[in-house]
Structures are given as structure tokens and as C-alpha cells.
Amino acid sequence: MATIHPSALVDPTAVLGQDVFIGPFAIVEPGAVLGDGTRLSASAWIGGCCEIGPGCRIDVGAVIGGMPQMK
């Protein structure tokens, strides 16, 4: 079962593994996959094109699956 902070936004089509933790103000877009034991810290953002493996930690304010800041 996943633990999701009340202020986090998690799309119902996102796939969450066992023992996933999603912190305050984190965003998980439609179609994203988070593996077992993954931890999203506050304000992390996971795009719908992402498949995060098991046991990963995404730290505060990280953006995964978005447009690059520099080209």
C-alpha cells in the first residue's frame, strides 16, 4: 500500500508499487509508474512518461520526465 500525503497530486492512472511514499506537494502525472519502495520527497514532480524502478529516492523539488532546462 502506498502512503500519499494529503497535499500531493497523484493521478488515479499512475501505477504505484508496494511501500511507495509520496511527500507533500509532490505531483505524479497520468501513466507514471513508481516501483516498490520508491520515495518522493516534497515538491517532486514525475511526468507520465516515466517508469521509476524499485527502491529509488527522488529528492526535494526534483523534476523527472519534463523538458530539459538547457538545450
C-alpha atoms as one frame of an Amber mdcrd trajectory, in Angstrom:
protein
   0.000   0.000   0.000   1.238   3.498  -0.833   1.429   6.373   1.645   0.351
   9.610  -0.047   0.494  12.993   1.694  -2.896  14.795   1.548  -1.400  17.745
  -0.379   0.178  15.528  -3.083  -1.469  15.240  -6.510  -1.410  11.670  -7.814
  -3.343  10.785 -10.944  -5.516   7.692 -10.466  -3.976   6.067 -13.573  -0.462
   6.196 -12.092   0.847   2.766 -11.080   2.215   2.694  -7.533   4.198  -0.259
  -6.206   4.192  -1.591  -2.665   5.506   0.631   0.149   5.674   3.788  -2.011
   5.828   7.108  -0.123   4.715  10.356  -1.795   5.532  13.525   0.124   3.800
  16.899   0.416   3.057  18.828  -2.781   4.540  16.065  -4.964   2.925  15.511
  -8.377   2.606  12.197 -10.217   1.171  12.503 -13.729  -1.109  10.051 -15.591
   0.648   6.867 -16.674   3.702   7.225 -14.427   4.986   4.024 -12.796   6.673
   4.032  -9.370   8.410   0.834  -8.305   8.211  -0.814  -4.891   9.748   1.185
  -2.057  10.150   4.395  -4.079  10.205   7.645  -2.056   9.173  11.013  -3.485
  10.193  13.952  -1.310   8.331  17.261  -1.063   7.514  19.008  -4.341   8.959
  16.250  -6.553   7.326  16.016 -10.000   7.129  12.797 -12.030   6.000  13.003
 -15.656   3.655  10.459 -17.196   6.350   9.079 -19.489   8.421   7.840 -16.529
   8.926   4.376 -15.113  10.846   4.606 -11.834  12.418   1.357 -10.636  12.197
  -0.122  -7.137  13.946   1.439  -4.157  14.554   4.861  -5.731  14.577   8.148
  -3.848  13.563  11.311  -5.692  14.653  14.282  -3.576  13.060  17.667  -2.850
  11.967  19.656  -5.900  13.253  17.156  -8.487  11.588  17.122 -11.901  11.735
  13.806 -13.750  10.323  13.475 -17.255   9.989  17.184 -18.031  11.588  19.288
 -20.729  15.304  19.956 -20.188  16.217  23.338 -18.746  19.100  23.708 -21.189
  19.307  22.527 -24.769
